[in-house]
């Protein structure tokens, strides 16, 4: 029988395409010669079909570095059509007891139970294949091995520097153990590893490496057309990080932590800077982080436009035609007054002159004063609709927002008057083709459908 290494590359590639991910991983680990000789044959079909069409990353050095390496790979880079950036981040150690971690979405819990019923582990093996691919890319450059050795030496130095802090932690270990029942989510926390990971996150930002990695990726991802900003927990490297520090990072933005606001704002700034400098051809942008998670905030418009920079002052993404936003009706900066909130959003939308499909939803509903603990004032008996503009974002937005090429619009989860909604739609009537309304309450309808009938007429 002819050994597999002596078969023609085309036949070998055909055989490899029919292997499962686990078998493929084993073969690549045990026969690097075979992998090297046939990689260009099976990679497009195998990796596109399984997971390389989409990449998920977070604000973490190895996650962003892996994205840059894969994007620059001559075979794998062109396969990526979509990049998903998660808002996962590490808060300062002293805030972990103050900030209650976001809940896990019901959809994720159901998916986890389904995997268990099917006899599958929490991990599907996809991450193992991705880790193996990154390792092979590193093997192509001998310098990477040297860098890993240097990192190990740095780790040893960091351990020595943290010995004094560890002694203090040991002295307080007894008291902390008493608090485990009050902070069960911190029971497995590895403080030393967490400090190191948090320090690396700070260094990543201080040196501008987050922008550098994303810019390298956007310059090379010539076929990427979709960007999503989510709170997804299926990110490359997240399970590895959890094993190191003992807990999951802060998943979503929370206005309760100034550091959380700072980090998510930085992540957005890094992404848009990379899009500007990388000349990306993105067609679809979705921002939905925090929309299905309790005890979290959505992103607010001021975080999309600030801080600014020379690269972003005149940034226009002419390829983008579809934008989907799920925004917070509050803001960590100016308490989300109607006028400020609207101007920030309009400034952001000006970056996309070819926008034709626009979706915006408010969480949790645009119905309060814009304070952190506001309540729907219009429901009180002494409330007058003439004062409603003081309390909502859409009231002012309906007067100011104009998207010249808008064809499809989806609006949801806010309260307004029939006139406000009519003004917005009539301003775009020359271009609009489809209108989708979801969860909208007309406050001047008084429980009747009269305002809706008037609006339709």
N, C-alpha and C positions, 0 to 999 in steps of 0.2 A: 504494500500500500504506500502511495506517495505521501511523504511527510507534508504537513500543512505549510511549512516554510518553503517547500519546493513547488507548490501550486501556483498557477498564474495569478497575479494580483486581482484580476477581475473575478475569478472564481472564489478566491479567499474573501474578497469584499462581499460577494453575494451571500456566502455562508454566515459571515459576521452580522449582516443586516438582520438575520432571523434569530439572533440570540436575544435572550431576555437581558434586562439591564444588569441583573446580578451576575449572569454568566459573562456578559461583556466586560464588566468590571474585573472579574477574576482573570479573564484572558489577558486583559491589558496589563494587569499587575504582574503576571507570570511570564509574559513574552513581549518585552519592549521592542524587540526587533520586528515582530509581526505587526505590532501596533504602529510603529514608525513607517513601515513599508506600505501599509494599507489605510492609514488614517484618513488620507484625502479622499478615499473611495467611499467609506461608510459614514464618515462624520456628517455630511449634509443630510442624509436620510435619517440616520439614527437619532442625532441630537435635535434636529428640527421636529421630528415626530414626538419626541419624549419631553424635552424641556428647554432646549436652547432658543426657542422662539421668543421666550420671555425671560428677563433677568430681574430678580428682586434684590434690592440692596438697602442698606441703612447707613446712618451716620457713624461709621466705624471703619477704621483703617483697612483691615483685611477685606472687608466686604467691598469697599470702593476700589481697592487695589485689584481685586479679582475681576471686577467689572472692566477696569481699564485694560488689563491683560487680555481678557477674552475679546473685548472689542477690537483690539489691535491684532488679534490672531487672524491670519489670512483666510482660514477656513471657517472658523466659528463666528467671527465678527459679522460677516454679511448675513448670517442666519437670524440674527436678533431683530425682531420686528417691534418689540415692546419692552419698555423698562418701567419697573414699578419701584418707586422710592418710598420707603416706610418711615414714619415719624418716630420709630423706636429710638430712644436716647437714654443716657445715664444721668440721673440727677445727683447732686451732691449727697454725700453719705448722710449728712445730718438732716436731710429732707425726707429720707425714706420712711421715717416714722410719722411724718406730718402729712404726707401725700398718700391717700388711699389709692392703691393700684386700680386701673380701670377694670371693669368686668369683662368677662370673655363673652363674645357674641354667641347667641343661641345657635346660629348656623355652624359655628366652629365646634361647639359641644356636640351637636348632632352628627357632624362629620367624623369626629373622634370616636363616638360610640359606634358608628357604622363601620369604621375601620376595625375596631375591636371585635365586632360581631363577625367580620369577615376574616378574623385571624391575622390581621395586619398590625404591624407596629405603628407607633406614632410617626416614625420616619418611614418613608417609602423606598429609601435607597437612592433617591434622586440626588440628595445632598452628597452622598458618598461618591457618586459618579462625578459630580461637579468638583468635589475636593480633589479627586484623582486627576481630573483634567487640569486643574490649576497646578498641581504638583508637576505634571508632565511639562507644562509650559515653563515652569521654573527650572526644570532640569535642562531645558534648551539653553539656559544662560547660567554659566558657572558662577557668576557673581551673586546669584540669588542664594546659593548655598552659603557663601561667605557672609551674606547679610543675616541669614538665619543664625549662624554661629555668633555673630556680633549681638544679635537680639538676646540670645541665651546669656551672654556675658552681662548685658545690660540688666537682664532680669535678676541675675545674682547680685549685682550692685544695688538694684532697687530693694531687694530683700534685706540687704545689710542696712540700707538707709532707713528701712521701716521697722527695724528690730525694736527701737525704743517705743514706737507707737504700739507695736504688738504687745510689749510688756504692760503698757497701760491698759490695753484691751483685755489682757489676761487678768489683771487685777479687778477689772469691772465685769468679768465673765459671769460671776455669780449673780450680780444684779441684773445683767442683761438676760440671763436665762429666765428670770422671773417675769420678764416682759414678753417672752415668746408667746405666752398665751394671749397677750393683747395684740401682738404683731405676728400672727402665724405666717404671713407672707415673707417674713424675714428669717424664718427659722433656719433655712439652709444657706443664708448669706455668708459668703467668704469675704470678710472685710478686706483682707490684704489684696486679694485678687481684684476686688471691686475698686479699691483705690488705684491700683495700677491701670485698670481699664479706663477709669474716669480720667486719670492723668493723660493717658494716651489720646483720649477723645479731645481733651483740651489742647494738646500739642498738635493734633491733626488740624484743628481750626486755627491755632496761633500761627502755624507755618503756612497756612493756605493750601495744605495738601488735599483737603476735601474738594476745593475748586479745581486743583490741578488734575486729580483723578477723573472727576466728572467731565472736565473739558477734554481730556485725552479720549474719554469714551465717546463723547458726542461728536468729536471730529472723525472718529473711525466707524461709528454706527451708521453707515450710509443708507441702510434699509430700514432703520428704526423710524416708525411713524407715530407711535403712541407712547405717551408718558402718563403715568398715574401716580398720584401722591395719596397713599393710603396708610392704614394702620395694620396692614397684614402681618401676621406672625409666621408666614412661610418664607422668611428671608434667608438667603444663603448666609451661613455663618451664625445664625441666631442660636441654634441648639448648641453649637460649640461654645459660644459666649456664655450661655446659661450654665453649661457644665463648669466653666472656669469660675464664674462669680457666684454661682449657687442659686441665682434668681433671674427672672426675666427683666429686661430693662423697662423703663417707663414706656408704655406702648403709644400713648397719645399725648397730644398737647393738653396741658392744664394751666389755666390762668392763675391757679393758686400758687404756682411756682414761677417766679421771675426767671429762673434758670431754664425752665422748660420753654417758656416763651422765647428766650434768647436763642436756644439751640434750634428750635423749629424754624424760627426766623432766619437763622444762619443757613439751615439746610435749604430753605427756599431761595435765599440769596445765591447760594452756591449753584443750585440747579439753573436758575435763570441766567447767571453769569456764564455758565458752561454752554447754555443754549445760544447765548449771544456770541461768544467767542468761538464756538465750535461750528457755527453756520449750519445748525441742524435743520432737517427738513421734516419737522414734526407736524402732523396733520390733526392729531387728537390729543387734548389735554384734559385730564380729569383730576379734580381735587376733592376727595371725600373723606379724609382722615377724621375719625371720631364720629362718623355718622351712624354707626350701628353699635357703639360702645357707650355704656353708662359711666357716669363719673369722669367725663372727659369733655373737652371743648373742641369745637371745630376751628378751622383756621379763619381768621378775620381778614378783611381786605387790606388793612394797614400792614399786615405781615407779608402781603404779596408785593408791596411796592417799596417797603423800607427795610433796610437801608438802601440808598441808591448808590450809584457809582458811575464812573465815566463810561464803562461798557454798557450800562443799562439806561443811561439818560436818553439815548436815541435808539434803543433797541426796538426793532419791529420784526415779528416773526410772520412773514408773508405767507408761509405755507400752511399755517394753522387755520382750519375752517370750523372745527368743532371744539367747544369748550363746555365742560360740565362742572358746576360748582355746588358744593354743599357747605355753606358758610355759617359761621356763628353770628347770631344777631348782636352779640356783645363784642367787646374789644378790650385787650389788656392795656391799651395806650390812652385813649381819650374817652373811655366809657361808652363808645359807640353812639354818639349823638347822630341823629339822622343825617345831618349835612356832612359831617366828617366821614361817616361810614360810606355814604354814596360817592363822595369825591374820590376816596381811595379806590373804590371798585372801578369807577369810570377811568381813572388813571391807569389801572391795570389793564382794562379792556382795550385801551388805545394801543397796546403793544401788538394787537392782532387785527390789522386792517382788513383782512379777508374773511373775518369771522362770519359764518352764515348759519350755524346751528349753535344755539345757546340755551343752556339749562341752568337754572339756579333754584336752590331750595334753602330754606332757613331752618336751623336746628337750635334749640327747640322752639319752633315757631317764632315768627316776628310779631310778637303781640305785647311786649312789655316796655318799660321805660328805658331799657338799655342798661339797667343796673345789674349787678351780679345777683341780686335777689328780687328783681322786679316781678310784678304780677300783672295780668291783663287788665289794665285800668278801664278799658272800654266796657267791661262787663258790669261796672258799678252803675247804679241808678243815676248818679249825678254827672256822668261822663257825656260830653258833647262831641259829636263826630268832627266838629270844626277844630277841635284840639288834637285830633288823632295824629297829625303830622309830627307832633312833638314826641310821640312815643314809638314810632315805627320807622324802619329803614325803607320799606318799599314805597311809602308815601312820597318821600323826597326822590327816591330812585325813579319813580314813574314820571317825574317831571323833568329829570335831567338826562336820563340814559337814552342814547340813540346809537343804534348799530346799523350803519348804512346798508350792509348787504345781508341783513337778517332774513332768513327764509323759514327756519324752524325754531320755535321757541317752546320751552317747557318751564313753567313756573309752579312752585309748590311750597306748601307749609307756611303760609302767612295770612294775615287778616288785612283787609283794605276796604275802601269804598268802591262802589261800582264805577264812579267817575275816574278814580285813580287808575284802575285797571283798563278802563276804556281809553284814557289818554295814552297810556303806554302802547296799546295795541294799534290805535289809530295812527300814531306817529310812524309805525312801521307797516302800514297797510299796503303800501305800494310794492313791498318785497315779500311780505309774509305769505307762506303757503300752508304751513301746518302750525296749529296752536294746541298745546297740551297743558291743561290746568289740573293740579292735584292738591287736594287738601286746602283749598282757599275758602275763606269765610268772608262774605261781604257784610260789613258791620252795619250798613244802612238798610239791610234787607229785613231786619226784625223778624227773622224766622220764616219769611215768605220768599217766594221765588221771583217776585216782581223785578228786583234789580237785575237778576240773571236774564230774565226775558228782555228787559230794556237793553242790556248789554249785547245780547245776541242780535237784536234788531239793528 
